């Protein structure tokens, strides 16, 4: 069969996502803080967007039609004010042309200076070590080597380079690196720049003056793994110790810091700002959206007049594009808040037991249940519940927390996996430390007392997900 070229006309249909639709979808999955930043950036780039003046915080979105009517009335009122206002008379002495508006920063009292001007940044591990290096009695050559050593220390405090690597990077010999490394390891925090956990703890033992205790040194140097896995009997025979003696050594070792850089390596704590508040009032729950810091947008009347008076076709096209973009953003924000409210309202309906009594009554729930209830697609529910938090009577929870798989009960009903996790955590918290419950025993208790059909491996999976060690590691001998 000969090869040939031929033209063919084919008619197909496909879904094309417009930039406006992509923006609306992206807004759904933004957290509240990310949304505030996005809106602020859009206000800087689009001259047709401005912040509306609110009468006060909105309590509850009871009816979207009422909210839309109120918003329309506010926009009409703001436009009327904007047309009739004489801004120069309104600003008066505070206008940009007034000489009195210029105030030098040096004239401001301390209580009026900005928070950023008085905020002291948290010192980093590298900066803390460099400060000590510059104040040390080392020579300039050794300080240069010390800078290379400090530059290769991880956030945990351990040195991630060999002596030969340091020597090559500093243009020195290994013999020159060793004394500098010895000095840096005795900086604050003691044990920093160690290459192994044993070396880190041995440096701390040396600085505490316990090097004469040969048993302690050998326990740290050669038997850390045995101590971690609680293999005590071979150690008792080897060092001819009693359990009380070994306990004293363990207590001393536990006072040492195996991660000397941990207090410097972490960043500032991240505080969660809930997107929704759910309050109980009488026998019902009230849902309030958190719009604190989120600007209420409207179209700028000043630029609307400029658009009407535009002369060239290019100006008119630019103004029309910006107006469409601004209108779509306002509509997308309203749709996002409305969708979030509907999803939380549906979650409260399905998980009322949780809001009443806590996690023990959390029911199985999947995205499809909420999507069918509010008449939306599962992907929309998934996006709107991403990185969103709700303040409940039982703490701040992520919206994804309310979606969990089901476990069968003996009576044919189902219980949520999060409820089972809470029960497992409670059983372990109440156990005897000397006789901890095994995974198999926990499964038997759940079946006998709570009629939950759960396998041992499922208990182990849930326990691991909650970062709870196994029974052998939870067992306390002292």
C-alpha positions as CSV (number, residue, x, y, z in Angstrom):
1,X,0.0,0.0,0.0
2,X,1.5,3.3,-1.1
3,X,1.8,6.2,1.4
4,X,0.1,9.4,0.4
5,X,-0.9,12.8,1.9
6,X,-4.5,13.8,2.0
7,X,-6.5,16.6,3.7
8,X,-9.4,15.8,5.9
9,X,-12.0,18.1,7.5
10,X,-13.0,17.0,11.0
11,X,-15.5,18.7,13.3
12,X,-15.0,18.1,17.1
13,X,-16.2,19.6,20.3
14,X,-14.0,20.2,23.4
15,X,-14.2,22.0,26.6
16,X,-11.9,25.1,26.8
17,X,-11.3,26.7,30.1
18,X,-11.2,30.5,29.7
19,X,-8.8,32.5,31.9
20,X,-11.8,33.8,33.9
21,X,-13.0,30.2,34.6
22,X,-9.4,29.3,35.6
23,X,-9.3,32.2,38.0
24,X,-12.7,31.2,39.6
25,X,-11.4,27.6,40.1
26,X,-8.2,28.9,41.6
27,X,-10.0,31.1,44.0
28,X,-11.9,28.1,45.3
29,X,-8.9,26.3,46.6
30,X,-7.1,29.3,48.1
31,X,-6.9,29.6,51.9
32,X,-8.3,32.7,53.5
33,X,-4.9,34.4,54.0
34,X,-3.9,33.5,50.4
35,X,-7.2,34.9,49.2
36,X,-6.6,38.2,51.0
37,X,-3.2,38.5,49.3
38,X,-4.7,37.7,45.9
39,X,-7.4,40.3,46.2
40,X,-4.9,42.9,47.4
41,X,-2.7,42.2,44.4
42,X,-5.7,42.4,42.0
43,X,-6.6,45.8,43.5
44,X,-3.1,47.0,42.8
45,X,-3.2,45.8,39.1
46,X,-6.8,46.6,38.2
47,X,-7.8,50.4,38.5
48,X,-11.5,49.5,38.3
49,X,-11.4,47.7,41.6
50,X,-11.8,49.5,44.9
51,X,-12.8,48.6,48.4
52,X,-16.4,49.4,49.4
53,X,-17.1,51.0,52.7
54,X,-19.0,48.6,55.0
55,X,-21.5,49.5,57.6
56,X,-20.2,46.7,59.9
57,X,-19.3,43.1,59.9
58,X,-21.8,40.7,58.3
59,X,-23.1,38.1,60.7
60,X,-24.6,35.3,58.6
61,X,-25.3,34.7,55.0
62,X,-29.0,33.8,55.5
63,X,-30.2,34.3,51.9
64,X,-27.9,35.0,49.0
65,X,-30.7,37.1,47.3
66,X,-30.8,39.4,50.3
67,X,-27.1,39.8,50.3
68,X,-27.0,40.6,46.6
69,X,-29.7,43.2,47.0
70,X,-27.9,44.8,49.9
71,X,-24.6,44.8,47.9
72,X,-26.3,46.4,45.0
73,X,-27.8,49.1,47.2
74,X,-24.4,49.8,48.8
75,X,-22.8,50.1,45.4
76,X,-25.4,52.6,44.2
77,X,-25.0,54.7,47.3
78,X,-21.2,54.7,47.0
79,X,-21.5,55.7,43.4
80,X,-23.7,58.6,44.3
81,X,-21.3,59.8,46.9
82,X,-18.4,59.5,44.5
83,X,-20.1,61.7,41.9
84,X,-21.0,64.5,44.3
85,X,-18.0,64.6,46.6
86,X,-15.4,67.3,46.3
87,X,-12.3,65.4,47.4
88,X,-10.1,68.4,47.8
89,X,-12.5,70.0,50.2
90,X,-13.0,66.7,52.0
91,X,-9.2,66.1,52.5
92,X,-8.4,69.7,53.4
93,X,-5.1,69.9,55.3
94,X,-4.6,66.2,54.7
95,X,-4.5,66.5,50.9
96,X,-1.4,65.3,49.2
97,X,-0.5,68.9,48.2
98,X,-0.6,70.1,51.8
99,X,2.7,70.7,53.4
100,X,1.3,69.7,56.8
101,X,0.8,66.1,55.6
102,X,4.6,65.5,55.6
103,X,5.8,64.1,58.9
104,X,9.3,62.9,59.4
105,X,9.7,59.4,60.8
106,X,12.1,60.8,63.5
107,X,9.3,63.0,64.9
108,X,7.0,60.1,65.6
109,X,7.0,58.9,69.2
110,X,8.0,55.3,70.0
111,X,4.4,54.1,70.5
112,X,3.5,55.3,67.0
113,X,6.3,53.6,65.1
114,X,5.4,50.6,63.0
115,X,5.5,47.1,64.4
116,X,8.1,46.0,61.8
117,X,10.4,48.8,63.0
118,X,10.5,47.4,66.5
119,X,10.4,43.7,65.7
120,X,13.6,41.7,66.3
121,X,14.1,38.7,64.0
122,X,14.7,35.3,65.6
123,X,18.4,34.5,65.4
124,X,19.4,31.7,63.1
125,X,21.7,28.9,64.0
126,X,24.3,30.0,61.5
127,X,24.2,33.6,62.7
128,X,24.5,32.5,66.4
129,X,27.6,30.3,65.6
130,X,29.2,33.0,63.4
131,X,28.8,35.5,66.3
132,X,30.7,33.1,68.6
133,X,33.3,32.4,66.0
134,X,34.2,36.1,65.6
135,X,34.5,36.5,69.4
136,X,36.7,33.3,69.8
137,X,40.4,33.3,70.2
138,X,41.0,31.4,66.9
139,X,43.4,32.9,64.3
140,X,42.1,34.5,61.2
141,X,43.1,31.4,59.2
142,X,41.1,29.2,61.6
143,X,38.1,31.5,61.5
144,X,38.0,31.1,57.7
145,X,38.0,27.4,58.1
146,X,35.3,27.8,60.8
147,X,33.1,29.7,58.4
148,X,33.2,26.8,56.0
149,X,32.3,24.4,58.8
150,X,29.4,26.5,59.9
151,X,28.2,26.9,56.3
152,X,27.9,23.1,56.1
153,X,25.8,22.6,59.2
154,X,22.2,21.5,58.7
155,X,19.3,23.0,60.5
156,X,19.3,20.0,63.0
157,X,22.9,21.0,64.0
158,X,24.7,18.1,62.4
159,X,27.7,18.6,60.0
160,X,26.9,17.2,56.5
161,X,30.4,17.1,55.2
162,X,33.6,15.2,56.0
163,X,36.8,16.6,57.3
164,X,38.4,16.0,53.8
165,X,35.5,17.9,52.2
166,X,35.9,20.9,54.6
167,X,39.7,20.9,53.9
168,X,39.1,21.0,50.2
169,X,36.6,23.8,50.3
170,X,38.7,25.8,52.7
171,X,42.0,25.2,50.9
172,X,43.5,23.6,54.0
173,X,44.7,20.3,55.3
174,X,42.7,17.8,57.4
175,X,45.1,18.5,60.2
176,X,44.1,22.2,60.2
177,X,40.4,21.4,60.1
178,X,40.3,19.1,63.2
179,X,41.2,21.6,65.9
180,X,38.7,24.1,64.4
181,X,36.0,21.5,64.3
182,X,36.8,20.6,67.9
183,X,36.3,24.2,68.9
184,X,33.1,24.7,67.0
185,X,31.5,21.6,68.5
186,X,32.0,23.3,71.9
187,X,30.1,26.4,70.9
188,X,26.6,27.0,72.1
189,X,24.6,24.8,71.6
190,X,27.1,22.2,72.8
191,X,27.4,19.3,70.4
192,X,26.7,21.3,67.2
193,X,28.7,20.3,64.1
194,X,28.8,16.7,65.2
195,X,28.6,14.0,62.5
196,X,26.8,11.3,64.5
197,X,24.4,11.2,67.5
198,X,27.1,9.4,69.5
199,X,29.6,12.2,68.8
200,X,27.1,14.9,69.7
201,X,26.2,13.3,73.1
202,X,29.9,12.5,73.9
203,X,30.8,16.2,73.4
204,X,28.0,17.2,75.8
205,X,29.2,14.5,78.3
206,X,32.7,16.0,78.1
207,X,31.5,19.5,78.7
208,X,29.5,18.3,81.7
209,X,32.6,16.6,83.2
210,X,31.3,13.1,83.1
211,X,34.1,11.5,81.0
212,X,35.5,9.7,84.0
213,X,32.4,7.5,84.1
214,X,33.5,4.8,81.7
215,X,30.1,3.0,81.8
216,X,28.3,6.2,80.7
217,X,30.7,6.8,77.9
218,X,30.5,3.3,76.6
219,X,26.7,3.2,76.8
220,X,26.6,6.3,74.6
221,X,29.4,5.3,72.2
222,X,28.5,1.7,71.6
223,X,25.0,0.9,72.9
224,X,22.6,3.8,71.9
225,X,20.7,1.4,69.6
226,X,20.2,-1.1,72.5
227,X,19.0,1.7,74.8
228,X,16.6,2.9,72.1
229,X,15.1,-0.6,71.5
230,X,15.1,-1.3,75.3
231,X,17.4,-4.2,75.1
232,X,18.4,-3.9,78.8
233,X,19.2,-7.4,79.9
234,X,22.4,-7.8,77.9
235,X,23.6,-4.4,79.2
236,X,22.9,-5.4,82.8
237,X,25.0,-8.5,82.3
238,X,27.8,-6.8,80.5
239,X,28.3,-3.9,82.9
240,X,27.1,-5.8,86.0
241,X,24.5,-3.2,86.8
242,X,21.1,-3.3,88.6
243,X,18.0,-1.9,87.1
244,X,18.2,1.1,89.5
245,X,21.7,1.8,88.3
246,X,20.7,1.6,84.6
247,X,17.8,3.9,85.3
248,X,20.1,6.6,86.7
249,X,22.2,6.4,83.5
250,X,19.1,6.6,81.3
251,X,17.9,9.6,83.2
252,X,21.2,11.3,82.7
253,X,21.3,10.5,79.0
254,X,17.8,11.8,78.5
255,X,18.9,15.2,79.8
256,X,21.3,15.5,76.8
257,X,20.1,17.1,73.5
258,X,20.6,14.9,70.4
259,X,19.4,17.7,68.2
260,X,21.3,20.8,69.3
261,X,20.1,22.9,66.4
262,X,16.4,22.2,66.7
263,X,15.7,25.3,68.7
264,X,17.2,27.4,65.8
265,X,16.3,25.4,62.7
266,X,12.5,25.8,62.8
267,X,10.7,28.8,61.5
268,X,8.1,30.8,63.3
269,X,4.9,29.0,64.3
270,X,2.1,29.2,61.7
271,X,-1.2,30.2,63.2
272,X,-4.4,28.9,61.6
273,X,-7.1,31.5,60.8
274,X,-10.5,29.7,60.5
275,X,-12.5,30.5,57.3
276,X,-15.8,29.7,59.0
277,X,-17.1,29.8,62.6
278,X,-19.9,27.5,63.8
279,X,-21.6,28.4,67.0
280,X,-24.3,26.6,68.9
281,X,-27.3,28.7,69.8
282,X,-30.2,27.0,71.7
283,X,-30.7,23.8,69.7
284,X,-29.3,25.0,66.4
285,X,-25.9,25.9,64.9
286,X,-25.1,29.3,63.4
287,X,-22.6,29.5,60.5
288,X,-20.6,32.7,60.1
289,X,-18.0,33.3,57.4
290,X,-14.7,34.9,58.5
291,X,-14.3,37.9,56.2
292,X,-11.9,39.8,58.5
293,X,-9.3,41.5,56.4
294,X,-11.0,40.5,53.1
295,X,-11.9,43.7,51.2
296,X,-15.5,44.1,49.9
297,X,-14.9,45.0,46.3
298,X,-16.8,47.3,44.0
299,X,-16.2,48.9,40.6
300,X,-14.5,52.3,40.8
301,X,-16.8,55.1,39.7
302,X,-13.9,57.4,38.9
303,X,-12.5,55.0,36.3
304,X,-16.0,54.2,35.0
305,X,-16.3,57.9,34.0
306,X,-12.9,57.7,32.4
307,X,-13.9,54.6,30.4
308,X,-17.0,56.5,29.1
309,X,-14.9,59.4,28.0
310,X,-12.3,57.3,26.3
311,X,-11.4,58.6,22.9
312,X,-9.3,56.0,21.1
313,X,-10.3,52.5,20.3
314,X,-7.3,51.2,22.2
315,X,-8.3,53.0,25.4
316,X,-11.9,51.7,25.1
317,X,-10.7,48.1,24.6
318,X,-8.3,48.4,27.6
319,X,-11.1,49.8,29.8
320,X,-13.6,47.2,28.8
321,X,-11.1,44.4,29.4
322,X,-10.3,45.7,32.9
323,X,-14.0,46.2,33.7
324,X,-14.8,42.7,32.7
325,X,-11.9,41.3,34.7
326,X,-13.0,43.3,37.8
327,X,-16.7,42.3,37.4
328,X,-15.7,38.6,37.1
329,X,-13.5,38.8,40.1
330,X,-16.3,40.3,42.2
331,X,-18.7,37.6,41.0
332,X,-16.1,34.8,41.6
333,X,-15.5,36.0,45.2
334,X,-19.2,36.1,45.9
335,X,-19.6,32.6,44.4
336,X,-16.7,31.3,46.4
337,X,-18.1,32.5,49.7
338,X,-21.6,31.2,48.8
339,X,-20.2,27.8,47.9
340,X,-18.1,27.7,51.1
341,X,-21.2,28.5,53.2
342,X,-23.3,25.8,51.5
343,X,-20.6,23.2,51.9
344,X,-20.2,23.9,55.7
345,X,-24.0,24.0,56.1
346,X,-24.2,20.5,54.5
347,X,-21.3,19.3,56.7
348,X,-23.0,20.5,59.8
349,X,-26.2,18.7,58.8
350,X,-24.4,15.4,58.1
351,X,-22.0,15.6,61.1
352,X,-24.4,17.1,63.7
353,X,-23.3,14.5,66.2
354,X,-19.7,15.7,66.1
355,X,-20.8,19.3,66.7
356,X,-23.0,18.2,69.6
357,X,-20.7,15.7,71.3
358,X,-17.3,15.6,69.7
359,X,-15.1,13.3,67.6
360,X,-16.6,10.1,69.0
361,X,-19.8,10.7,67.0
362,X,-18.2,11.5,63.7
363,X,-20.0,9.7,60.9
364,X,-18.6,8.3,57.7
365,X,-18.7,10.9,54.9
366,X,-17.4,11.2,51.4
367,X,-17.3,14.1,48.9
368,X,-20.1,12.7,46.8
369,X,-22.5,13.0,49.8
370,X,-21.9,16.7,50.1
371,X,-21.9,17.2,46.3
372,X,-25.3,15.5,45.9
373,X,-26.7,17.4,48.8
374,X,-25.8,20.9,47.5
375,X,-26.1,20.1,43.8
376,X,-22.4,20.6,42.8
377,X,-19.6,18.5,41.4
378,X,-17.3,16.5,43.6
379,X,-14.3,18.4,42.3
380,X,-15.8,21.7,43.4
381,X,-16.4,20.3,46.9
382,X,-12.8,19.0,47.0
383,X,-11.4,22.4,46.0
384,X,-13.5,24.4,48.4
385,X,-12.5,22.2,51.3
386,X,-8.8,22.4,50.5
387,X,-6.8,24.4,53.1
388,X,-10.0,25.6,54.8
389,X,-10.5,25.5,58.5
390,X,-13.7,25.8,60.6
391,X,-13.9,26.8,64.3
392,X,-16.2,24.4,66.1
393,X,-17.3,24.0,69.7
394,X,-14.6,21.2,69.9
395,X,-11.7,23.1,68.3
396,X,-10.5,24.3,65.0
397,X,-10.7,21.5,62.4
398,X,-9.7,21.3,58.7
399,X,-12.8,20.7,56.5
400,X,-11.1,17.6,55.1
401,X,-11.3,16.2,58.7
402,X,-15.0,15.6,58.3
403,X,-14.6,13.3,55.4
404,X,-13.6,9.8,56.5
405,X,-14.1,6.2,55.6
406,X,-16.5,3.8,57.3
407,X,-16.1,0.7,59.5
408,X,-18.9,-1.9,59.9
409,X,-20.6,-2.5,63.2
410,X,-22.2,-5.8,64.3
411,X,-25.6,-4.4,63.9
412,X,-25.0,-3.5,60.3
413,X,-24.5,0.3,60.9
414,X,-21.3,2.2,60.2
415,X,-18.9,4.3,62.2
416,X,-16.3,6.8,61.0
417,X,-12.6,6.0,60.9
418,X,-11.8,9.2,62.8
419,X,-14.1,8.1,65.6
420,X,-12.3,4.8,65.8
421,X,-8.9,6.6,65.9
422,X,-10.1,8.7,68.8
423,X,-11.2,5.5,70.6
424,X,-7.8,3.9,70.0
425,X,-6.0,7.0,71.3
426,X,-8.2,7.0,74.4
427,X,-7.6,3.3,75.1
428,X,-3.8,3.8,74.8
429,X,-3.9,6.9,77.0
430,X,-5.7,4.9,79.8
431,X,-3.5,1.8,79.6
432,X,-1.1,0.5,82.2
433,X,2.4,1.7,81.1
434,X,3.9,-1.5,82.5
435,X,1.5,-3.7,80.5
436,X,0.6,-1.7,77.3
437,X,-2.1,-2.9,75.0
438,X,-1.1,-4.7,71.8
439,X,-2.8,-3.9,68.5
440,X,-4.6,-7.3,68.6
441,X,-5.8,-6.6,72.2
442,X,-7.1,-3.1,71.1
443,X,-9.0,-4.8,68.3
444,X,-10.6,-7.3,70.7
445,X,-11.7,-4.5,73.1
446,X,-13.2,-2.5,70.2
447,X,-15.1,-5.6,69.1
448,X,-16.3,-6.7,72.5
449,X,-17.2,-3.3,74.0
450,X,-18.1,-1.2,71.0
451,X,-19.0,-3.8,68.5
452,X,-16.5,-2.4,65.9
453,X,-15.2,-5.0,63.4
454,X,-11.6,-4.0,62.9
455,X,-8.5,-6.1,62.1
456,X,-5.2,-5.9,63.9
457,X,-3.4,-4.5,60.9
458,X,-6.1,-1.7,60.7
459,X,-5.4,-0.8,64.3
460,X,-1.7,-0.7,63.6
461,X,-2.3,1.6,60.5
462,X,-4.4,4.0,62.6
463,X,-1.9,3.9,65.5
464,X,0.9,4.7,63.1
465,X,-1.0,7.5,61.5
466,X,-1.4,9.1,64.9
467,X,2.4,8.8,65.6
468,X,1.8,6.4,68.5
469,X,4.6,3.8,69.0
470,X,4.0,0.1,69.3
471,X,3.3,-1.6,72.6
472,X,6.9,-2.7,73.0
473,X,8.2,0.8,72.7
474,X,5.4,2.2,75.0
475,X,6.3,-0.3,77.8
476,X,7.9,1.3,80.9
477,X,10.1,-0.9,83.0
478,X,10.8,1.7,85.7
